[in-house]
């Protein structure tokens, strides 16, 4: 009986806690999973910010269409379309922010050469978005709907 009690006590002593090797294996597995998941998450965030910029570009295009109907020509300045200035910045959700804000992801404006008969809307990436989304760069769309990017990316629009 005593031998059985001692054997049970020894077995219980061995069961307590994790060994260092087990702990290191778990940490390694977590590290590998994080290394795989984090770049995918960053790409998702970058695409989301780009999507917000595209949404704002569509708003500018809509306002230009209405302005054209009302005035028989396109606006040459975003201030004429109801924005406070000729360019404005947006944050990651597409909300207008100060052009000096640390939250800005794109600056929206009309490209040089906008006239009553033609215009191009541009979304220029800012701060971290400029480096993380270099493959697309500046998003542009003309009054005829021709879309382009300044980078080499092909799936930006």
Secondary structure, 3 states (H helix, E strand, C coil): CHHHHHHHHHHHHHHCCCCHHHHHHHHHHHHHHHHHHHHHHHHHHHHHHHHHHHHHHHHHHHHHHHHHHHHCCCCCCHHHHCCCCCEEEECCCCCEECCCCCCCCEEEEECCCCCCCCCEEEEEECHHHHHHCCCCCCEEEECCCCEEECCCCCCCC
